[in-house]
Amino acid sequence: MSGQELPSCQPRRLRRGAALTLVFASVLVAGAATGSLPETSLRTPPDAARSAALTGSREDVARAAREAMTDGVSPMEAAQREVSRSGDRWGAVYSPGEYEEFEESLDGRYTGVGLWARREPDGRIEVTKVGAGSPAAEAGIRRGDRLRSVDGHKVDGRPVTEVVSLLRGDAMDAPAGTAVALVLERGTRAWSLTLRRASLSTDSVTVRRIAGGVTVIRVTAFAKGSGEQVRTAVRQAPAGAGIVLDLRGNSGGLVTEATTAASAFLDGGLVATYDMDGEQRVLHAQQGGDTSRPLVALVDGGTMSAAELLTGALKDRGRAVVVGSRTFGKGSVQMPSRLPDGSVAELTVGHYRTPSGRGVDGHGITPDLAADEQALKRAETVLSGLGTAS
C-alpha cells in the first residue's frame, strides 16, 4: 500500500490482522479498538442476529480451548483453529508474552529499533521518521534512507506491515537486546549494519504551531493518556486560532481514549453507539469541550478503528470539516478473554456506528473535501475560510 507510513512499534495483534487483509492499518502504533469499554446499556441493537453470531463465536473458541486442555492438546492452538474457522476478520489468539507486549504498546511502550517507514509507488521502502534516542538514530539512519533488507529478507515490494514484523522479530518473539541486520541505501551509497532492539516509548500525540497561530495536533494512535493529551493541547492553543487534528495513519487504539479526545471538541453528547452481547451501548463525550474554535480533521486510508470513531463523531455533529481521503473502514470492536493456558483470545464483540447511525465497517468515512499530498495546506485554507472562534 503506497504512501502510507508504519512505525516499527505496532502491536502484534494489529500486524496479524493487517497481514490477513492489510487490516488497523496503514500506520502502526497501537492496535484497533480493544477492551476497556464502558458498560452503559442503551437498547436492543438493530442487528441482533449479527451480535448473536459474534457471541456464539466467542463461546465456540472458549469451548475448544477447554476441550483441548482436557485432551492434553494446546488450548492456544485449538483456539487459533476455531478463530480461523469463525471468519472473524479481526480475531486473533496470543501467547501470554505476546499479549503482554500488546498491552505495553497501549501504554506507549514497544520493542523495536525506532524506525517509521512507508512503501513508495515503486515498491521500495523509505524511512519517514527516526525516533530520537532510538537504536536507529544512534546508528545514523536518516529520514529518506531506503531500507533494502532485514535479516537477509529483501523488503522491496512487501507490505509495510510485513517489514515492521521483520524489524521487530515477530517470528521468534524477539525481546529487547536481540540483534537485527539491515541493509540500507542513501543515494548511490549502500551499507549494512546491525542494530539491537530496545524497549522504547513513543509519544502518540505531538503538537506544533504553524502559520497564523494554527495548532496541529497529530495523533498516531489512541494509547493510554492520549485523549487527555489532546484535551490539554486544545486548552493551550492560542485563543481563537484554528486547530488541525491530524489523524492520518492513526491505526486506532483504545475506544475510551478516542472518546476522551472527542470531549476536547464537544460539550457532551453522543460520540458513537456499539452493539455487544445483544445490547446496544452508547459512548458520550464529557461536557466542557471547546465547541467554537475552527477545526479541521485530516484523514486518509490509514485512519482506522477508534480514529474513525472520533472522525465520525466530529463529522456527524458538524464540529469539524474532514479533509483527506476515505478512511480504512474498520468499525468493529474487539475484547480479550483469557484461555486456560494463559493465552488470550481477542475476538470481535460488536460494531460501532456514528452519531447519525452510519456503520463504518467495510465502508470507511468519506471526507468533506478530498486532498492527498497537499492535505495540510488544504486544511489551512479551510481554516482561513472558517475564520476565528467568537
N, C-alpha and C positions, 0 to 999 in steps of 0.2 A: 504494500500500500504506500504509494509515493507521497512525499511531502509531509508525513506525519511522524512526530517525534516520540521516542520512547526512552526513558532513562533506564539505567541498569539497576533499578531498585524496585521493580514490580513484584508484588507478592505472587507466590506460586499459583494460587487459586486463579488469579486473573490470567496468568500466562497459559494455564491449561485450557481455560475456556477460550482464550484467544486462539490457541493452536487449533481448536476444533473448527471455528468459523471466523477467525480473526475477531473474536469477541471483544469488555470493559474497556476492546481497547485499541486505541491507536496511540495513546500516550500512556505511559505507565507510571504508576506510583502506588496508589492504594487501590484495593480491589473494588469491585462493584458493590452494590448495596448489601450490607451484611446485617448481623443481628442488632441488638440494642435498639429495638423499635418500641415506641410507646404502645401501650395495650388498650388505648381508648377504642371502645366499640361504637360503631355508628349504626349499621343496619345490615340486613342480609344483602350480599353483593348481587349485582345483576348477572354475574357469570358464575353461579353457584356450581354448575357442572364442572367447570374448569378447576375451581377451587377444590372440589371433592376429589378430582383426579390427582391433584398435587398431594393432597393428604394421603390418598391411597399409595402413592409412590413412596412417600416417606415411611409409611408403615411397612411396605414391602422390603425396603432397604434394611430397616431395623430388624425385621423378622429373619432376613437372610443372614445378617450378622450374628444373631442369637443362635440360629441353627448351625452355623459354621463353627461356633465356639463349642457346641455340644458334640459335633462330629470331628473335632480336632483339626479343623481347617481354619485358615487365617480369616477372621471376620472382615479385615480390611479388604482382602481380595474378593471375598464374597460380595461385599457391599459395592465394590467397584464394578463387578459384573452386573449387579442389579441396576446400578445407576446407568450403565451403558445401555441396558435394555429399556430403561424407563423413557428414554427420549428427552430427558431433562437437559436442555442445551447448556445450562449453566451449572448443572450438578457436578460435584467432584468429591473425592474422598482423599483425606490427607493423613499422613502418619503424624504422631504426636509432635515430632520435631518440625515438620512442615507447617503444621497449624500454629505452632508457637512462633515461627518466623512470620507467618501471615499477621498474627496479632501484633507483633513488633512493628511491622510495616505500618499498621494503622496508628501506632504510637509515634510515627515519624522516624522510625529506625529501620535500617535494612543492611544487608550484607552485599557488598558489591565493590566496584572499582571507581565509581563516581563519574560514569560517562552517560551522556544523553546522546541519542543518535536518531537519524531518520534515513529512510531509503529514498534515494533520488529517482527521478524518472528512468534513468539508465540502469537502475538496479543496484548501483553502488551504495554503500553505507557510509554516511557522512556524520562526523561528530558535530553536534549542535551546541553542546554545553559540557563544561568540565567542572565538577564540584570543587569548590575551594577547599584546599587541605586534603583532598582525596588522593588515593594512590595514583590515579590518572594524572592529576595536577602535578604531583611531585615528580612524575616521570616526564613532564614536559609536553604532554599531549595537549593540543590546542583545538579550539573550535575550527571547523573546516577541514581537519585531517580526515583522511579516508581510512576506514577500517577494512582490511583485506581478509584477515583470517583470525580465528580464535581457537587456540589449542589445536592447530592444524586443520581446522574446518574452514573452508572458504565461505565467505559470507555474502558475496555478491549475489543478488537476486533473491536472497532469503527474506522472509517476513522479519520485520524488526523484532517481533516478539521472540522468534527463534534465536536471533542474535543475542538478545538480552539473556535468554535462558543459558546460552553457552557462556556468556560473561560471568554469570552467577554460578555456573557449575551445577545446575539443577539435576542433571542426570546422576550425579554422585553425591547430592546433598552437601555440596562443598561448604564448609564453615569458614569463618574469618581466619585468615592466615594461610589459606591454601593458595597455590600459585596458578596463574593463568597466563598463557603465552599469546602475545598479539603480534600481528604484522600490520603496520600502518604505512600510509603514503601521504606525502606532503609535496605537492608539485611533482617534480621529477625524482624526488628522493623517496626511497622505501627503506624501512628499518624494522627490526624485530626487538621486542623487549618482553620481559616477564614482570608481571605485577603480582602483588599479594592482595587478595581480597581482604576487606576490612569491614568492621561494624561502623556504619556511618549514620548520620542523622540528616534529614532533609527538611527544609522549610517548604511546606506545601503552599504557603501564602507569601507572596512578595509584593511590595508596594513601591511605586515610583511616581514622580511627578513629571508631566510633560508640558508643552507649551500651553499657555492660558490658564495654568493652575490646575489642569485636569489631573485627577488621580487615577492611575491604572492599578487595579488590584488583580493580580494574576493568581488563580487558584489551580494548582496542578492535580490536587486530589483532596478529598474530604477526610483527612486523618483527624485524630482526636485533637481538639482545640482549634481546628481551622475555622470553624464557624465563628467563634469569639474573636479570632484574629481579624476576620472580615468586618465584624461589627466595630472593632477598635479602629480599623483603618478608615471606616466611614466617619466615625466621630472625629477623627483627627484631620480629615480632609479640609482644605480651605473653605471657608463659608461661601455658599452659593455656587462653588465650582462644580463642574460635572464629574462623573465617575465612569470609567470603563471597567466593567467586571469581565475579565478575560478568562473564559472557561474553555478555551481551545485546548484540545488534547487532554482534558480532565477526564480520567477514566472512571471516576466515581468515588466511592468510599462509603462512609457512614451516613445513612439517611438522616440521623439526628443532627449531624454537623451541617448538612445541607439545609436543614430546616432552620437551624440557628442562623446560618448565613442569610436566609430569606428574611429573618427578623430584622436584619440591618436596614432593609428597604421597605418593609411592610409594617403597618400598625395593626398587628394581629391579623386574624382571618385565615382562610383556608390556604394551605400550601399544596396538598395533594391528598388523595384517598388511595387506599390499597386494600385488596381483598386477601384474607388469610384465614384458613381453617373455617370456612363457611360464613365468615363475617366480613363486613367492610369496615375499615378503620380510617381514622382521619388524622392528618398532621396539620397542626396550626402554628402560625408564626406567633412569636411573643409581641406584645404591644410595645410601642415607643420607637419604632424604626423611622428612619428618615424617608418620608414619602414625597417630598417636593424636589429634592435635588435631581437634576437631569442624569439619566442613567442609560448606558448602552451595554448590552451583554454581547460579548464576542463568542461565537461557537463555530465548530467545524465537525468533520466526520469522526474526530476523536473525542468529542464531547459525549459522555456516556452516563447512564445509570443515575446516580444521585445528582450529577451535574445537569442531566436532562430534567430531573425533577425540579431543581431550582429554576432552570430556564423556563420550564413550562409555567411555573407559578408566576414569575415576573412578567411573562408574555401575556398570559390569560388575564391577569389582573391589571393590565395596562400600565405596569410600573416601569417597564424597560422597553426600549427598541432593540430588537435582536438582530444582529448583523453577522454575516458569515455564510456558512454553507450548512446543509441539512445535517442534523446530529445523527449519531450512530443508530439509535433505536433499541436501547436496552431498558425496557420498562418493567423488569422483574425484580423480585426481592428474594434474597437467599438468607437462610438462617442455619446455624450449625447444630448438630446433635452428636453427642459422644457415643462411640461404639464400645462394646465390651472389652476390646483390647487397647483402649485408649486412643485409637484413631478417631477421626472426626469426619462425618458426612455432612457436607454443606449442600443443601438442596433448595430448589425453588419452592417458596411457600405462597407466593401470590404475585400480583401485578398491580402497579400503581397507575393512577390517572391524574391528569392535571385538573386544576380547579373547574375548568369548563366541562370536564368529563371525558376528555380525549385520552385514548390509550396511546402510549409511546412505543411499546414493544413491537419491533418489526417495522415501525413507521418513522420514528425519529420526530424531530421538531423542525419545521421549515422556518428559516429566519424571515424577518420582515423585509430586510434588504440583503441581497446577495453580494458577497465580496469574497475575494480569495487572498492573494498576496498582499494587497493593499487594505486589508480589513481594518487595521488600526487607524489608518488615515481616513477611511470611510467613517469610522466611529467618531473621530474628531470632528468631521464635517457635520455629522448628525447632531452632536452635542452643541456645536455652534448655532445650529438651527433651532435647537430646543431652548436656547437662552439659559439664563441663570435661575436658580431657585428663588422663589419670592417668599 
